[in-house]
């Protein structure tokens, strides 16, 4: 819900919707993992993997699009 309030979401929802869905799926996976109550080391490793998937997906998706830089955003 928070992401849909961003100005860039409205401008290009096709770019941001798939990563948002991926984040939702990984959040549900994290909840399911917590319900399984694995050993702490396993829990930590699997959470790092689960929470890294949306970031990897978003970066790969962003790099694959050949969009022009947004002039409204200050690039450093």
PyMOL Python script that loads the backbone (N, CA, C, O; Angstrom):
from pymol import cmd

cmd.read_pdbstr("""\
ATOM      1  N   UNK A   1       0.808  -1.189   0.000  1.00  0.00           N
ATOM      2  CA  UNK A   1       0.000   0.000   0.000  1.00  0.00           C
ATOM      3  C   UNK A   1       0.859   1.265   0.000  1.00  0.00           C
ATOM      4  O   UNK A   1       0.533   2.246  -0.667  1.00  0.00           O
ATOM      5  N   UNK A   2       1.929   1.232   0.733  1.00  0.00           N
ATOM      6  CA  UNK A   2       2.796   2.400   0.804  1.00  0.00           C
ATOM      7  C   UNK A   2       3.423   2.689  -0.551  1.00  0.00           C
ATOM      8  O   UNK A   2       3.528   3.849  -0.951  1.00  0.00           O
ATOM      9  N   UNK A   3       3.838   1.653  -1.257  1.00  0.00           N
ATOM     10  CA  UNK A   3       4.501   1.845  -2.553  1.00  0.00           C
ATOM     11  C   UNK A   3       3.566   2.486  -3.564  1.00  0.00           C
ATOM     12  O   UNK A   3       4.022   3.251  -4.413  1.00  0.00           O
ATOM     13  N   UNK A   4       2.287   2.201  -3.499  1.00  0.00           N
ATOM     14  CA  UNK A   4       1.356   2.770  -4.477  1.00  0.00           C
ATOM     15  C   UNK A   4       1.176   4.268  -4.290  1.00  0.00           C
ATOM     16  O   UNK A   4       0.637   4.932  -5.175  1.00  0.00           O
ATOM     17  N   UNK A   5       1.608   4.812  -3.171  1.00  0.00           N
ATOM     18  CA  UNK A   5       1.486   6.250  -2.963  1.00  0.00           C
ATOM     19  C   UNK A   5       2.663   7.011  -3.560  1.00  0.00           C
ATOM     20  O   UNK A   5       2.642   8.242  -3.589  1.00  0.00           O
ATOM     21  N   UNK A   6       3.680   6.314  -4.032  1.00  0.00           N
ATOM     22  CA  UNK A   6       4.833   6.976  -4.616  1.00  0.00           C
ATOM     23  C   UNK A   6       4.504   7.535  -5.993  1.00  0.00           C
ATOM     24  O   UNK A   6       3.730   6.942  -6.745  1.00  0.00           O
ATOM     25  N   UNK A   7       5.089   8.664  -6.311  1.00  0.00           N
ATOM     26  CA  UNK A   7       4.834   9.319  -7.587  1.00  0.00           C
ATOM     27  C   UNK A   7       5.290   8.438  -8.763  1.00  0.00           C
ATOM     28  O   UNK A   7       4.608   8.365  -9.786  1.00  0.00           O
ATOM     29  N   UNK A   8       6.420   7.784  -8.618  1.00  0.00           N
ATOM     30  CA  UNK A   8       6.935   6.942  -9.698  1.00  0.00           C
ATOM     31  C   UNK A   8       6.067   5.708  -9.934  1.00  0.00           C
ATOM     32  O   UNK A   8       6.029   5.184 -11.047  1.00  0.00           O
ATOM     33  N   UNK A   9       5.374   5.241  -8.902  1.00  0.00           N
ATOM     34  CA  UNK A   9       4.476   4.089  -9.064  1.00  0.00           C
ATOM     35  C   UNK A   9       3.388   4.429 -10.071  1.00  0.00           C
ATOM     36  O   UNK A   9       3.065   3.621 -10.942  1.00  0.00           O
ATOM     37  N   UNK A  10       2.830   5.618  -9.952  1.00  0.00           N
ATOM     38  CA  UNK A  10       1.743   6.016 -10.852  1.00  0.00           C
ATOM     39  C   UNK A  10       2.254   6.227 -12.269  1.00  0.00           C
ATOM     40  O   UNK A  10       1.528   5.996 -13.236  1.00  0.00           O
ATOM     41  N   UNK A  11       3.505   6.667 -12.395  1.00  0.00           N
ATOM     42  CA  UNK A  11       4.059   6.938 -13.719  1.00  0.00           C
ATOM     43  C   UNK A  11       4.370   5.657 -14.482  1.00  0.00           C
ATOM     44  O   UNK A  11       4.153   5.593 -15.691  1.00  0.00           O
ATOM     45  N   UNK A  12       4.874   4.641 -13.796  1.00  0.00           N
ATOM     46  CA  UNK A  12       5.262   3.400 -14.455  1.00  0.00           C
ATOM     47  C   UNK A  12       4.941   2.195 -13.568  1.00  0.00           C
ATOM     48  O   UNK A  12       5.851   1.551 -13.046  1.00  0.00           O
ATOM     49  N   UNK A  13       3.650   1.887 -13.396  1.00  0.00           N
ATOM     50  CA  UNK A  13       3.300   0.777 -12.505  1.00  0.00           C
ATOM     51  C   UNK A  13       3.787  -0.575 -13.013  1.00  0.00           C
ATOM     52  O   UNK A  13       4.002  -1.486 -12.214  1.00  0.00           O
ATOM     53  N   UNK A  14       3.963  -0.723 -14.313  1.00  0.00           N
ATOM     54  CA  UNK A  14       4.434  -1.984 -14.857  1.00  0.00           C
ATOM     55  C   UNK A  14       5.839  -2.336 -14.412  1.00  0.00           C
ATOM     56  O   UNK A  14       6.204  -3.511 -14.365  1.00  0.00           O
ATOM     57  N   UNK A  15       6.626  -1.328 -14.088  1.00  0.00           N
ATOM     58  CA  UNK A  15       7.977  -1.564 -13.621  1.00  0.00           C
ATOM     59  C   UNK A  15       8.000  -1.963 -12.150  1.00  0.00           C
ATOM     60  O   UNK A  15       8.826  -2.779 -11.742  1.00  0.00           O
ATOM     61  N   UNK A  16       7.107  -1.397 -11.360  1.00  0.00           N
ATOM     62  CA  UNK A  16       7.148  -1.589  -9.915  1.00  0.00           C
ATOM     63  C   UNK A  16       6.200  -2.670  -9.392  1.00  0.00           C
ATOM     64  O   UNK A  16       6.396  -3.170  -8.284  1.00  0.00           O
ATOM     65  N   UNK A  17       5.201  -3.031 -10.152  1.00  0.00           N
ATOM     66  CA  UNK A  17       4.228  -4.020  -9.661  1.00  0.00           C
ATOM     67  C   UNK A  17       4.838  -5.414  -9.469  1.00  0.00           C
ATOM     68  O   UNK A  17       4.603  -6.025  -8.427  1.00  0.00           O
ATOM     69  N   UNK A  18       5.609  -5.943 -10.427  1.00  0.00           N
ATOM     70  CA  UNK A  18       6.194  -7.281 -10.207  1.00  0.00           C
ATOM     71  C   UNK A  18       7.114  -7.363  -8.982  1.00  0.00           C
ATOM     72  O   UNK A  18       7.014  -8.337  -8.235  1.00  0.00           O
ATOM     73  N   UNK A  19       8.008  -6.389  -8.736  1.00  0.00           N
ATOM     74  CA  UNK A  19       8.795  -6.479  -7.507  1.00  0.00           C
ATOM     75  C   UNK A  19       7.934  -6.388  -6.244  1.00  0.00           C
ATOM     76  O   UNK A  19       8.255  -7.010  -5.231  1.00  0.00           O
ATOM     77  N   UNK A  20       6.856  -5.627  -6.299  1.00  0.00           N
ATOM     78  CA  UNK A  20       5.967  -5.544  -5.139  1.00  0.00           C
ATOM     79  C   UNK A  20       5.310  -6.891  -4.867  1.00  0.00           C
ATOM     80  O   UNK A  20       5.151  -7.291  -3.714  1.00  0.00           O
ATOM     81  N   UNK A  21       4.931  -7.580  -5.927  1.00  0.00           N
ATOM     82  CA  UNK A  21       4.345  -8.919  -5.751  1.00  0.00           C
ATOM     83  C   UNK A  21       5.378  -9.891  -5.202  1.00  0.00           C
ATOM     84  O   UNK A  21       5.062 -10.739  -4.368  1.00  0.00           O
ATOM     85  N   UNK A  22       6.615  -9.764  -5.675  1.00  0.00           N
ATOM     86  CA  UNK A  22       7.683 -10.627  -5.179  1.00  0.00           C
ATOM     87  C   UNK A  22       7.916 -10.377  -3.693  1.00  0.00           C
ATOM     88  O   UNK A  22       8.106 -11.320  -2.926  1.00  0.00           O
ATOM     89  N   UNK A  23       7.903  -9.118  -3.288  1.00  0.00           N
ATOM     90  CA  UNK A  23       8.070  -8.791  -1.863  1.00  0.00           C
ATOM     91  C   UNK A  23       6.947  -9.392  -1.032  1.00  0.00           C
ATOM     92  O   UNK A  23       7.184  -9.917   0.056  1.00  0.00           O
ATOM     93  N   UNK A  24       5.743  -9.314  -1.537  1.00  0.00           N
ATOM     94  CA  UNK A  24       4.601  -9.896  -0.822  1.00  0.00           C
ATOM     95  C   UNK A  24       4.767 -11.406  -0.680  1.00  0.00           C
ATOM     96  O   UNK A  24       4.522 -11.963   0.390  1.00  0.00           O
ATOM     97  N   UNK A  25       5.179 -12.064  -1.751  1.00  0.00           N
ATOM     98  CA  UNK A  25       5.370 -13.516  -1.695  1.00  0.00           C
ATOM     99  C   UNK A  25       6.469 -13.886  -0.700  1.00  0.00           C
ATOM    100  O   UNK A  25       6.325 -14.858   0.043  1.00  0.00           O
ATOM    101  N   UNK A  26       7.560 -13.129  -0.677  1.00  0.00           N
ATOM    102  CA  UNK A  26       8.647 -13.431   0.250  1.00  0.00           C
ATOM    103  C   UNK A  26       8.245 -13.129   1.697  1.00  0.00           C
ATOM    104  O   UNK A  26       8.696 -13.808   2.619  1.00  0.00           O
ATOM    105  N   UNK A  27       7.407 -12.122   1.897  1.00  0.00           N
ATOM    106  CA  UNK A  27       6.913 -11.837   3.243  1.00  0.00           C
ATOM    107  C   UNK A  27       6.048 -12.988   3.745  1.00  0.00           C
ATOM    108  O   UNK A  27       6.152 -13.392   4.903  1.00  0.00           O
ATOM    109  N   UNK A  28       5.200 -13.510   2.874  1.00  0.00           N
ATOM    110  CA  UNK A  28       4.376 -14.666   3.259  1.00  0.00           C
ATOM    111  C   UNK A  28       5.252 -15.892   3.511  1.00  0.00           C
ATOM    112  O   UNK A  28       4.988 -16.672   4.426  1.00  0.00           O
ATOM    113  N   UNK A  29       6.291 -16.056   2.699  1.00  0.00           N
ATOM    114  CA  UNK A  29       7.228 -17.156   2.920  1.00  0.00           C
ATOM    115  C   UNK A  29       7.951 -17.016   4.246  1.00  0.00           C
ATOM    116  O   UNK A  29       8.195 -18.010   4.929  1.00  0.00           O
ATOM    117  N   UNK A  30       8.297 -15.785   4.616  1.00  0.00           N
ATOM    118  CA  UNK A  30       8.961 -15.546   5.905  1.00  0.00           C
ATOM    119  C   UNK A  30       8.034 -15.878   7.070  1.00  0.00           C
ATOM    120  O   UNK A  30       8.466 -16.441   8.076  1.00  0.00           O
ATOM    121  N   UNK A  31       6.773 -15.529   6.930  1.00  0.00           N
ATOM    122  CA  UNK A  31       5.803 -15.879   7.972  1.00  0.00           C
ATOM    123  C   UNK A  31       5.641 -17.395   8.093  1.00  0.00           C
ATOM    124  O   UNK A  31       5.562 -17.935   9.197  1.00  0.00           O
ATOM    125  N   UNK A  32       5.592 -18.068   6.954  1.00  0.00           N
ATOM    126  CA  UNK A  32       5.473 -19.524   6.984  1.00  0.00           C
ATOM    127  C   UNK A  32       6.713 -20.155   7.618  1.00  0.00           C
ATOM    128  O   UNK A  32       6.615 -21.118   8.377  1.00  0.00           O
ATOM    129  N   UNK A  33       7.873 -19.600   7.296  1.00  0.00           N
ATOM    130  CA  UNK A  33       9.107 -20.106   7.892  1.00  0.00           C
ATOM    131  C   UNK A  33       9.096 -19.908   9.402  1.00  0.00           C
ATOM    132  O   UNK A  33       9.514 -20.794  10.148  1.00  0.00           O
ATOM    133  N   UNK A  34       8.626 -18.763   9.851  1.00  0.00           N
ATOM    134  CA  UNK A  34       8.533 -18.522  11.286  1.00  0.00           C
ATOM    135  C   UNK A  34       7.587 -19.491  11.968  1.00  0.00           C
ATOM    136  O   UNK A  34       7.823 -19.904  13.104  1.00  0.00           O
ATOM    137  N   UNK A  35       6.521 -19.852  11.279  1.00  0.00           N
ATOM    138  CA  UNK A  35       5.564 -20.809  11.851  1.00  0.00           C
ATOM    139  C   UNK A  35       6.180 -22.201  11.979  1.00  0.00           C
ATOM    140  O   UNK A  35       5.790 -22.981  12.848  1.00  0.00           O
ATOM    141  N   UNK A  36       7.138 -22.506  11.112  1.00  0.00           N
ATOM    142  CA  UNK A  36       7.804 -23.817  11.187  1.00  0.00           C
ATOM    143  C   UNK A  36       8.797 -23.893  12.342  1.00  0.00           C
ATOM    144  O   UNK A  36       9.155 -24.986  12.781  1.00  0.00           O
ATOM    145  N   UNK A  37       9.240 -22.751  12.833  1.00  0.00           N
ATOM    146  CA  UNK A  37      10.161 -22.647  13.967  1.00  0.00           C
ATOM    147  C   UNK A  37      11.426 -23.506  13.803  1.00  0.00           C
ATOM    148  O   UNK A  37      11.701 -24.383  14.622  1.00  0.00           O
ATOM    149  N   UNK A  38      12.200 -23.234  12.719  1.00  0.00           N
ATOM    150  CA  UNK A  38      13.446 -23.995  12.541  1.00  0.00           C
ATOM    151  C   UNK A  38      14.517 -23.529  13.535  1.00  0.00           C
ATOM    152  O   UNK A  38      14.319 -22.562  14.269  1.00  0.00           O
ATOM    153  N   UNK A  39      15.634 -24.222  13.543  1.00  0.00           N
ATOM    154  CA  UNK A  39      16.763 -23.838  14.395  1.00  0.00           C
ATOM    155  C   UNK A  39      17.207 -22.416  14.018  1.00  0.00           C
ATOM    156  O   UNK A  39      17.066 -22.017  12.862  1.00  0.00           O
ATOM    157  N   UNK A  40      17.739 -21.652  14.974  1.00  0.00           N
ATOM    158  CA  UNK A  40      18.098 -20.258  14.710  1.00  0.00           C
ATOM    159  C   UNK A  40      19.032 -20.048  13.518  1.00  0.00           C
ATOM    160  O   UNK A  40      18.842 -19.110  12.744  1.00  0.00           O
ATOM    161  N   UNK A  41      20.020 -20.896  13.366  1.00  0.00           N
ATOM    162  CA  UNK A  41      20.943 -20.747  12.241  1.00  0.00           C
ATOM    163  C   UNK A  41      20.220 -20.940  10.916  1.00  0.00           C
ATOM    164  O   UNK A  41      20.416 -20.164   9.981  1.00  0.00           O
ATOM    165  N   UNK A  42      19.396 -21.957  10.834  1.00  0.00           N
ATOM    166  CA  UNK A  42      18.613 -22.218   9.614  1.00  0.00           C
ATOM    167  C   UNK A  42      17.652 -21.064   9.354  1.00  0.00           C
ATOM    168  O   UNK A  42      17.512 -20.609   8.219  1.00  0.00           O
ATOM    169  N   UNK A  43      16.999 -20.599  10.398  1.00  0.00           N
ATOM    170  CA  UNK A  43      16.068 -19.477  10.261  1.00  0.00           C
ATOM    171  C   UNK A  43      16.774 -18.256   9.702  1.00  0.00           C
ATOM    172  O   UNK A  43      16.279 -17.619   8.772  1.00  0.00           O
ATOM    173  N   UNK A  44      17.921 -17.930  10.263  1.00  0.00           N
ATOM    174  CA  UNK A  44      18.663 -16.758   9.800  1.00  0.00           C
ATOM    175  C   UNK A  44      19.103 -16.881   8.358  1.00  0.00           C
ATOM    176  O   UNK A  44      18.955 -15.937   7.582  1.00  0.00           O
ATOM    177  N   UNK A  45      19.644 -18.032   7.989  1.00  0.00           N
ATOM    178  CA  UNK A  45      20.119 -18.219   6.618  1.00  0.00           C
ATOM    179  C   UNK A  45      18.977 -18.182   5.601  1.00  0.00           C
ATOM    180  O   UNK A  45      19.099 -17.578   4.535  1.00  0.00           O
ATOM    181  N   UNK A  46      17.882 -18.829   5.944  1.00  0.00           N
ATOM    182  CA  UNK A  46      16.750 -18.845   5.007  1.00  0.00           C
ATOM    183  C   UNK A  46      16.112 -17.459   4.915  1.00  0.00           C
ATOM    184  O   UNK A  46      15.682 -17.056   3.834  1.00  0.00           O
ATOM    185  N   UNK A  47      16.041 -16.727   6.019  1.00  0.00           N
ATOM    186  CA  UNK A  47      15.502 -15.362   5.960  1.00  0.00           C
ATOM    187  C   UNK A  47      16.365 -14.447   5.115  1.00  0.00           C
ATOM    188  O   UNK A  47      15.846 -13.640   4.344  1.00  0.00           O
ATOM    189  N   UNK A  48      17.670 -14.563   5.250  1.00  0.00           N
ATOM    190  CA  UNK A  48      18.563 -13.758   4.411  1.00  0.00           C
ATOM    191  C   UNK A  48      18.328 -14.078   2.939  1.00  0.00           C
ATOM    192  O   UNK A  48      18.266 -13.176   2.104  1.00  0.00           O
ATOM    193  N   UNK A  49      18.199 -15.355   2.626  1.00  0.00           N
ATOM    194  CA  UNK A  49      17.924 -15.749   1.240  1.00  0.00           C
ATOM    195  C   UNK A  49      16.561 -15.247   0.774  1.00  0.00           C
ATOM    196  O   UNK A  49      16.442 -14.692  -0.319  1.00  0.00           O
ATOM    197  N   UNK A  50      15.534 -15.440   1.597  1.00  0.00           N
ATOM    198  CA  UNK A  50      14.188 -14.995   1.208  1.00  0.00           C
ATOM    199  C   UNK A  50      14.104 -13.484   1.028  1.00  0.00           C
ATOM    200  O   UNK A  50      13.487 -13.000   0.079  1.00  0.00           O
ATOM    201  N   UNK A  51      14.718 -12.749   1.931  1.00  0.00           N
ATOM    202  CA  UNK A  51      14.629 -11.289   1.844  1.00  0.00           C
ATOM    203  C   UNK A  51      15.564 -10.717   0.788  1.00  0.00           C
ATOM    204  O   UNK A  51      15.404  -9.566   0.382  1.00  0.00           O
ATOM    205  N   UNK A  52      16.532 -11.500   0.341  1.00  0.00           N
ATOM    206  CA  UNK A  52      17.410 -11.058  -0.733  1.00  0.00           C
ATOM    207  C   UNK A  52      16.806 -11.252  -2.117  1.00  0.00           C
ATOM    208  O   UNK A  52      17.191 -10.563  -3.061  1.00  0.00           O
ATOM    209  N   UNK A  53      15.874 -12.173  -2.245  1.00  0.00           N
ATOM    210  CA  UNK A  53      15.259 -12.454  -3.542  1.00  0.00           C
ATOM    211  C   UNK A  53      14.558 -11.231  -4.132  1.00  0.00           C
ATOM    212  O   UNK A  53      14.770 -10.943  -5.310  1.00  0.00           O
ATOM    213  N   UNK A  54      13.732 -10.495  -3.379  1.00  0.00           N
ATOM    214  CA  UNK A  54      13.095  -9.318  -3.980  1.00  0.00           C
ATOM    215  C   UNK A  54      14.102  -8.264  -4.437  1.00  0.00           C
ATOM    216  O   UNK A  54      13.912  -7.625  -5.471  1.00  0.00           O
ATOM    217  N   UNK A  55      15.165  -8.087  -3.668  1.00  0.00           N
ATOM    218  CA  UNK A  55      16.179  -7.101  -4.068  1.00  0.00           C
ATOM    219  C   UNK A  55      16.861  -7.533  -5.361  1.00  0.00           C
ATOM    220  O   UNK A  55      17.034  -6.723  -6.271  1.00  0.00           O
ATOM    221  N   UNK A  56      17.241  -8.781  -5.446  1.00  0.00           N
ATOM    222  CA  UNK A  56      17.882  -9.297  -6.645  1.00  0.00           C
ATOM    223  C   UNK A  56      16.936  -9.185  -7.837  1.00  0.00           C
ATOM    224  O   UNK A  56      17.350  -8.767  -8.918  1.00  0.00           O
ATOM    225  N   UNK A  57      15.692  -9.547  -7.650  1.00  0.00           N
ATOM    226  CA  UNK A  57      14.690  -9.452  -8.713  1.00  0.00           C
ATOM    227  C   UNK A  57      14.515  -8.004  -9.171  1.00  0.00           C
ATOM    228  O   UNK A  57      14.467  -7.733 -10.371  1.00  0.00           O
ATOM    229  N   UNK A  58      14.422  -7.082  -8.222  1.00  0.00           N
ATOM    230  CA  UNK A  58      14.217  -5.675  -8.571  1.00  0.00           C
ATOM    231  C   UNK A  58      15.417  -5.105  -9.316  1.00  0.00           C
ATOM    232  O   UNK A  58      15.251  -4.369 -10.289  1.00  0.00           O
ATOM    233  N   UNK A  59      16.612  -5.436  -8.870  1.00  0.00           N
ATOM    234  CA  UNK A  59      17.813  -4.924  -9.541  1.00  0.00           C
ATOM    235  C   UNK A  59      17.917  -5.508 -10.947  1.00  0.00           C
ATOM    236  O   UNK A  59      18.204  -4.781 -11.898  1.00  0.00           O
ATOM    237  N   UNK A  60      17.687  -6.803 -11.087  1.00  0.00           N
ATOM    238  CA  UNK A  60      17.755  -7.415 -12.417  1.00  0.00           C
ATOM    239  C   UNK A  60      16.699  -6.826 -13.349  1.00  0.00           C
ATOM    240  O   UNK A  60      16.963  -6.577 -14.525  1.00  0.00           O
ATOM    241  N   UNK A  61      15.518  -6.611 -12.816  1.00  0.00           N
ATOM    242  CA  UNK A  61      14.440  -6.045 -13.638  1.00  0.00           C
ATOM    243  C   UNK A  61      14.750  -4.611 -14.034  1.00  0.00           C
ATOM    244  O   UNK A  61      14.516  -4.216 -15.176  1.00  0.00           O
ATOM    245  N   UNK A  62      15.274  -3.835 -13.101  1.00  0.00           N
ATOM    246  CA  UNK A  62      15.602  -2.440 -13.387  1.00  0.00           C
ATOM    247  C   UNK A  62      16.723  -2.335 -14.410  1.00  0.00           C
ATOM    248  O   UNK A  62      16.683  -1.475 -15.291  1.00  0.00           O
ATOM    249  N   UNK A  63      17.722  -3.205 -14.300  1.00  0.00           N
ATOM    250  CA  UNK A  63      18.825  -3.181 -15.252  1.00  0.00           C
ATOM    251  C   UNK A  63      18.407  -3.665 -16.633  1.00  0.00           C
ATOM    252  O   UNK A  63      18.996  -3.265 -17.637  1.00  0.00           O
ATOM    253  N   UNK A  64      17.397  -4.519 -16.690  1.00  0.00           N
ATOM    254  CA  UNK A  64      16.955  -5.037 -17.980  1.00  0.00           C
ATOM    255  C   UNK A  64      16.089  -4.035 -18.746  1.00  0.00           C
ATOM    256  O   UNK A  64      15.970  -4.128 -19.967  1.00  0.00           O
ATOM    257  N   UNK A  65      15.493  -3.092 -18.046  1.00  0.00           N
ATOM    258  CA  UNK A  65      14.700  -2.071 -18.734  1.00  0.00           C
ATOM    259  C   UNK A  65      15.640  -0.984 -19.220  1.00  0.00           C
ATOM    260  O   UNK A  65      16.588  -0.608 -18.531  1.00  0.00           O
ATOM    261  N   UNK A  66      15.374  -0.503 -20.376  1.00  0.00           N
ATOM    262  CA  UNK A  66      16.228   0.534 -20.949  1.00  0.00           C
ATOM    263  C   UNK A  66      15.537   1.884 -20.850  1.00  0.00           C
ATOM    264  O   UNK A  66      15.445   2.627 -21.827  1.00  0.00           O
ATOM    265  N   UNK A  67      15.058   2.186 -19.662  1.00  0.00           N
ATOM    266  CA  UNK A  67      14.345   3.449 -19.441  1.00  0.00           C
ATOM    267  C   UNK A  67      15.346   4.593 -19.315  1.00  0.00           C
ATOM    268  O   UNK A  67      16.458   4.421 -18.817  1.00  0.00           O
ATOM    269  N   UNK A  68      14.929   5.730 -19.766  1.00  0.00           N
ATOM    270  CA  UNK A  68      15.736   6.936 -19.608  1.00  0.00           C
ATOM    271  C   UNK A  68      15.695   7.361 -18.149  1.00  0.00           C
ATOM    272  O   UNK A  68      14.691   7.136 -17.473  1.00  0.00           O
ATOM    273  N   UNK A  69      16.766   7.970 -17.647  1.00  0.00           N
ATOM    274  CA  UNK A  69      16.739   8.463 -16.261  1.00  0.00           C
ATOM    275  C   UNK A  69      15.657   9.517 -16.085  1.00  0.00           C
ATOM    276  O   UNK A  69      15.425  10.337 -16.972  1.00  0.00           O
ATOM    277  N   UNK A  70      15.013   9.489 -14.958  1.00  0.00           N
ATOM    278  CA  UNK A  70      13.960  10.446 -14.655  1.00  0.00           C
ATOM    279  C   UNK A  70      14.579  11.790 -14.311  1.00  0.00           C
ATOM    280  O   UNK A  70      15.367  11.869 -13.368  1.00  0.00           O
ATOM    281  N   UNK A  71      14.251  12.853 -15.041  1.00  0.00           N
ATOM    282  CA  UNK A  71      14.853  14.162 -14.737  1.00  0.00           C
ATOM    283  C   UNK A  71      14.381  14.729 -13.406  1.00  0.00           C
ATOM    284  O   UNK A  71      15.005  15.654 -12.885  1.00  0.00           O
ATOM    285  N   UNK A  72      13.292  14.199 -12.835  1.00  0.00           N
ATOM    286  CA  UNK A  72      12.791  14.703 -11.562  1.00  0.00           C
ATOM    287  C   UNK A  72      13.578  14.156 -10.382  1.00  0.00           C
ATOM    288  O   UNK A  72      13.476  14.678  -9.272  1.00  0.00           O
ATOM    289  N   UNK A  73      14.355  13.118 -10.610  1.00  0.00           N
ATOM    290  CA  UNK A  73      15.143  12.505  -9.538  1.00  0.00           C
ATOM    291  C   UNK A  73      16.575  13.003  -9.642  1.00  0.00           C
ATOM    292  O   UNK A  73      17.157  13.010 -10.726  1.00  0.00           O
ATOM    293  N   UNK A  74      17.132  13.411  -8.542  1.00  0.00           N
ATOM    294  CA  UNK A  74      18.523  13.852  -8.522  1.00  0.00           C
ATOM    295  C   UNK A  74      19.425  12.635  -8.520  1.00  0.00           C
ATOM    296  O   UNK A  74      19.430  11.855  -7.568  1.00  0.00           O
ATOM    297  N   UNK A  75      20.186  12.476  -9.588  1.00  0.00           N
ATOM    298  CA  UNK A  75      21.132  11.353  -9.663  1.00  0.00           C
ATOM    299  C   UNK A  75      22.472  11.819  -9.137  1.00  0.00           C
ATOM    300  O   UNK A  75      22.955  12.891  -9.500  1.00  0.00           O
ATOM    301  N   UNK A  76      23.068  11.013  -8.284  1.00  0.00           N
ATOM    302  CA  UNK A  76      24.378  11.364  -7.724  1.00  0.00           C
ATOM    303  C   UNK A  76      25.475  10.754  -8.544  1.00  0.00           C
ATOM    304  O   UNK A  76      26.652  10.935  -8.232  1.00  0.00           O
TER     305      UNK A  76
END
""", "prot")
cmd.dss("prot")
cmd.show_as("cartoon", "prot")
cmd.util.cbc("prot")
cmd.orient("prot")
